[in-house]
Amino acid sequence: MIKRPADLSFNGTLRPIRFAIPMPVEFRDPEDPEWQEGQIENVSRSGILFHTTAPVSASRPIEMKFELPAEAGGEEGALVLCMGEVVRVIPGPAPESPCTVAARIVDYHFIRSADEFDM
């Protein structure tokens, strides 16, 4: 049996490494002023997989924000603001159960102070 390296996709292209970092995420349609809540399952430089009970539609733009923890070396944590697109929504087993959302990251910024971003 041939084992596929974790960083290669099935077609042999390099795939960004995913980090299982369970933490809260807030997201919204860029045209909606209301932020919704979710829980990140994993994140990579190219996308985020998260769970939510809020309604989400595939093939739609999405803004996401989450806080990175401070590094062990004492460096301050940062808020990450991402612009992206919902690429897949997997419904939960029941109507009231969380769905799984895969979102591609198009652009992101690290916000290190409240002055840089007005939430």
Order of alpha helices (4+ residues) and beta strands (2+ residues): beta-beta-beta-beta-beta-beta
